[in-house]
Amino acid sequence: MNETSTDTQKEALSRWQRFQQTVVWEYLQVIVVAFVLVFGFIRPFVVEAFKIPSGSMEETLLVGDRILVCKFIYGINVPGTKIKLFDFHKPARGDVFVFVPPHERTKNFIKRIVAVGGDTIETKGDTLYVNGAAIEDSIYAKHVSHAVGHRYDFPPFRKPYHLPNDNAFAPFKLSPNQFHMTFPEGKPFTVPEGHVFAMGDNRDQSSDSRTWGPVSVNDIKGQAFMVYWSYDAFNQKRPWEVWKIINGIRFTRIGSLIQSEFDGVH
């Protein structure tokens, strides 16, 4: 009787242990699937963090800023196709955006969209013209006097060998002297459909679409919308000293929104 009772208890305990193991395993599966969905599937399409390595977007963005980029705002690419889902906001003039440039396919760049497909664009001195209208961009565009030797009007492109072999680009591949001799009244560049024209806010110290051409909308990763951290490492000679680490933090920039600015005409 005692042996039978003991066997029954052992069998019941064994079933209970198997039940617990099954429940634990199912919970683990749910947790793993949730992590895969959130971090493996959802996250790549929602928000991504980037660090600003250069001064081409000063003063809008500074070296050492860490920003958040909304990746779904321009839609989600269906892998292997040019189809975009949920593209409720088209790339627009004024957007600060992250993209893969046409000439360096392994890097991410950040600039401002100043023109979209079908727009004409040119610069004369410090003035940007889109569709023949002078753009009032003094709120965010920066020009520096010591870069005068590097300034010149656009078009033509600065490094035409980056441009595609397309007849539409041919007139703009001329040297500055040849271009101005051929088109003494100027010849604005028309942004191809399905592309945007990117320029850095630090206009005289930026390698952008004036150098390597327009950006395909399929190469856009998302729109930058917030600075979540900012640290000035260049002015810290001994970053291991606590007070200098704190001194390098740009507290006023943390949490600041990145505005999409563009607009008016003179």
TIBA-712473 format. One line per 5 residues: for each residue x, y, z of C-alpha. Coordinates in nm, 2 decimals. Each point is the difference from the previous one (the first is absolute). Layout:
<pts>
X:Y:Z ~ ... $
</pts>
This chain:
<pts>
0.00:0.00:0.00 ~ 0.28:0.24:0.09 ~ 0.20:-0.09:-0.31 ~ -0.31:0.06:-0.22 ~ -0.06:0.33:0.16 $
0.36:0.10:-0.04 ~ 0.00:-0.10:-0.37 ~ -0.32:0.20:-0.05 ~ 0.15:0.31:0.17 ~ 0.32:-0.04:-0.22 $
-0.21:-0.03:-0.31 ~ -0.21:0.31:0.10 ~ 0.32:0.19:0.08 ~ 0.15:-0.10:-0.34 ~ -0.31:0.12:-0.19 $
0.01:0.33:0.20 ~ 0.37:0.04:-0.09 ~ -0.07:-0.07:-0.36 ~ -0.29:0.25:0.00 ~ 0.23:0.26:0.16 $
0.27:-0.06:-0.26 ~ -0.25:0.03:-0.28 ~ -0.14:0.32:0.14 ~ 0.35:0.15:0.05 ~ 0.10:-0.11:-0.35 $
-0.31:0.16:-0.15 ~ 0.06:0.32:0.19 ~ 0.37:0.00:-0.12 ~ -0.12:-0.04:-0.36 ~ -0.24:0.29:0.04 $
0.27:0.22:0.15 ~ 0.25:-0.09:-0.28 ~ -0.26:0.06:-0.27 ~ -0.09:0.34:0.17 ~ 0.37:0.10:0.00 $
0.04:-0.10:-0.36 ~ -0.30:0.20:-0.10 ~ 0.10:0.31:0.20 ~ 0.37:0.00:-0.05 ~ 0.03:-0.20:-0.32 $
-0.30:0.11:-0.20 ~ -0.17:0.31:0.14 ~ 0.31:0.19:0.12 ~ 0.17:0.02:-0.34 ~ -0.32:0.17:-0.14 $
-0.07:0.23:0.28 ~ 0.29:0.20:0.16 ~ 0.38:-0.02:-0.03 ~ 0.27:0.20:0.17 ~ 0.29:0.17:-0.18 $
0.30:0.20:0.11 ~ 0.10:0.32:-0.18 ~ 0.37:-0.03:-0.10 ~ 0.05:0.32:-0.20 ~ -0.09:0.37:0.00 $
-0.18:0.00:-0.34 ~ -0.34:0.07:0.17 ~ 0.12:0.27:0.25 ~ -0.17:0.17:0.17 ~ -0.30:-0.22:-0.02 $
0.20:-0.31:0.10 ~ 0.34:0.00:0.17 ~ 0.28:-0.25:0.01 ~ -0.08:-0.22:0.29 ~ -0.38:0.02:-0.03 $
-0.18:-0.33:0.02 ~ -0.33:0.01:-0.18 ~ -0.31:-0.21:-0.05 ~ -0.13:-0.07:-0.35 ~ -0.36:-0.10:-0.08 $
0.04:-0.28:-0.26 ~ -0.36:-0.06:-0.09 ~ -0.11:0.36:-0.07 ~ 0.08:-0.03:-0.37 ~ -0.14:-0.35:-0.02 $
0.15:-0.35:0.03 ~ 0.17:-0.16:-0.30 ~ -0.11:-0.34:-0.10 ~ 0.32:-0.20:-0.03 ~ 0.10:-0.07:-0.35 $
-0.24:0.25:-0.15 ~ -0.04:0.37:-0.04 ~ -0.34:-0.01:0.18 ~ -0.05:0.21:0.31 ~ -0.27:-0.06:0.26 $
-0.15:0.26:0.23 ~ 0.18:0.29:-0.18 ~ -0.24:0.26:0.14 ~ 0.27:0.27:0.00 ~ 0.20:0.05:-0.31 $
0.36:0.14:0.02 ~ -0.05:0.37:0.02 ~ 0.20:0.32:-0.03 ~ 0.15:0.08:0.34 ~ 0.01:-0.35:0.14 $
0.33:-0.10:0.17 ~ 0.05:-0.36:-0.10 ~ 0.24:-0.29:0.01 ~ 0.08:-0.19:-0.32 ~ 0.26:-0.21:-0.19 $
0.18:0.23:-0.24 ~ 0.04:-0.10:-0.36 ~ 0.38:0.00:0.01 ~ 0.07:-0.17:0.34 ~ -0.24:-0.29:0.03 $
0.13:-0.13:0.34 ~ -0.05:0.33:0.18 ~ -0.29:0.21:0.14 ~ -0.02:0.37:-0.06 ~ -0.23:0.26:0.15 $
-0.10:0.32:-0.19 ~ -0.30:0.22:-0.06 ~ -0.23:-0.05:-0.30 ~ -0.01:0.33:-0.20 ~ -0.17:-0.12:-0.31 $
-0.21:-0.30:-0.11 ~ -0.06:-0.17:-0.34 ~ -0.10:0.24:-0.27 ~ 0.14:0.31:0.18 ~ 0.27:0.21:-0.15 $
0.29:0.11:0.22 ~ 0.30:0.23:-0.02 ~ 0.21:0.22:0.23 ~ 0.15:0.34:-0.05 ~ 0.22:0.12:0.28 $
-0.17:-0.08:0.33 ~ -0.34:-0.01:-0.16 ~ -0.19:-0.33:-0.08 ~ -0.25:0.01:-0.28 ~ -0.27:-0.26:-0.04 $
-0.23:0.02:-0.29 ~ 0.13:0.35:-0.07 ~ -0.09:0.13:0.35 ~ 0.27:0.11:0.25 ~ -0.04:-0.20:0.32 $
0.02:0.18:0.34 ~ 0.21:-0.26:0.19 ~ 0.19:0.23:0.24 ~ -0.17:-0.17:0.30 ~ 0.20:-0.32:-0.05 $
0.25:0.05:-0.29 ~ 0.36:0.09:0.10 ~ 0.26:0.18:-0.21 ~ 0.36:0.05:0.11 ~ 0.22:0.28:-0.13 $
0.32:-0.21:0.02 ~ -0.14:-0.25:-0.26 ~ -0.02:0.27:-0.27 ~ 0.27:-0.17:-0.20 ~ -0.22:-0.32:-0.01 $
-0.32:0.17:-0.10 ~ -0.14:0.00:-0.35 ~ -0.34:0.00:-0.15 ~ -0.20:-0.32:-0.08 ~ -0.02:-0.14:-0.26 $
0.23:-0.15:-0.12 ~ 0.07:-0.29:0.23 ~ 0.32:0.01:0.20 ~ 0.10:-0.36:-0.08 ~ -0.18:-0.11:-0.31 $
0.16:-0.34:-0.01 ~ -0.24:-0.11:0.27 ~ -0.30:0.07:-0.22 ~ -0.17:-0.27:-0.20 ~ 0.06:-0.04:-0.38 $
-0.32:0.17:-0.09 ~ -0.05:0.26:-0.27 ~ -0.21:0.20:0.24 ~ 0.32:0.07:0.20 ~ 0.23:0.07:-0.30 $
-0.03:0.39:0.01 ~ 0.08:0.00:0.37 ~ 0.32:-0.20:-0.03 ~ 0.19:0.29:-0.16 ~ 0.26:0.18:0.20 $
-0.11:0.33:0.16 ~ 0.16:0.21:-0.27 ~ -0.14:-0.22:-0.28 ~ -0.34:0.01:0.16 ~ -0.02:0.37:0.03 $
0.13:0.05:-0.35 ~ -0.26:-0.24:-0.14 ~ -0.28:0.13:0.22 ~ 0.08:0.37:0.07 ~ -0.36:0.05:0.14 $
0.03:-0.31:0.22 ~ -0.18:-0.33:-0.03 ~ -0.18:-0.13:0.31 ~ 0.02:-0.37:0.07 ~ -0.33:-0.20:-0.01 $
-0.02:-0.27:0.27 ~ -0.11:-0.33:-0.16 ~ -0.33:-0.15:0.11 ~ 0.05:-0.25:0.29 ~ 0.29:0.20:0.13 $
0.07:0.28:0.25 ~ 0.27:0.26:0.01 ~ 0.20:0.00:0.33 ~ 0.20:0.29:0.14 ~ 0.18:0.05:0.34 $
-0.11:0.29:0.21 ~ 0.37:0.10:0.03 ~ -0.02:0.09:-0.37 ~ 0.36:0.09:-0.06 ~ 0.15:-0.31:0.17 $
-0.23:-0.28:-0.11 ~ 0.05:-0.28:-0.25 ~ -0.36:-0.05:-0.13 ~ -0.21:-0.03:-0.32 ~ 0.20:0.29:-0.15 $
0.29:-0.24:0.00 ~ -0.13:-0.35:-0.07 ~ -0.35:0.05:-0.13 ~ -0.36:-0.05:0.12 ~ -0.11:-0.27:0.24 $
-0.25:-0.28:-0.10 ~ -0.30:-0.01:0.23 ~ 0.07:-0.38:0.02 ~ 0.32:0.09:0.18 ~ -0.17:0.20:0.27 $
0.01:-0.16:0.35 ~ -0.22:0.25:0.18 ~ -0.05:0.35:0.14 ~ 0.20:0.13:0.30 ~ -0.23:0.13:0.27 $
0.19:0.03:0.33 ~ 0.34:0.05:0.17 ~ -0.01:-0.25:0.29 ~ 0.36:0.06:0.12 ~ 0.28:0.24:-0.08 $
0.36:0.01:0.11 ~ 0.29:0.22:-0.10 ~ 0.31:-0.22:0.00 ~ 0.23:0.24:-0.18 ~ 0.04:0.24:0.28 $
0.07:-0.26:0.26 ~ 0.37:-0.06:0.03 ~ -0.03:-0.24:0.29 ~ -0.34:-0.17:-0.04 ~ 0.07:-0.23:0.29 $
-0.04:0.28:0.24 ~ -0.36:0.00:0.13 ~ -0.05:0.37:0.00 ~ 0.12:0.03:-0.36 ~ -0.23:-0.28:-0.11 $
-0.29:0.19:0.15 ~ 0.12:0.33:-0.15 ~ 0.00:-0.17:-0.34 ~ -0.37:-0.09:0.01 ~ -0.22:0.24:-0.19 $
-0.30:-0.01:0.23 ~ -0.20:0.26:-0.19 ~ 0.00:-0.22:-0.32 ~ -0.12:-0.32:0.17 ~ -0.36:-0.06:-0.10 $
-0.01:0.28:-0.26 ~ -0.21:-0.06:-0.31 ~ 0.15:0.03:-0.35 ~ -0.22:0.23:-0.19 ~ -0.08:-0.03:-0.37 $
0.06:0.35:-0.12 ~ -0.04:0.13:-0.35 ~ -0.16:0.28:-0.13 ~ -0.10:0.30:-0.12 ~ 0.14:0.20:-0.28 $
0.16:0.35:-0.01 $
</pts>
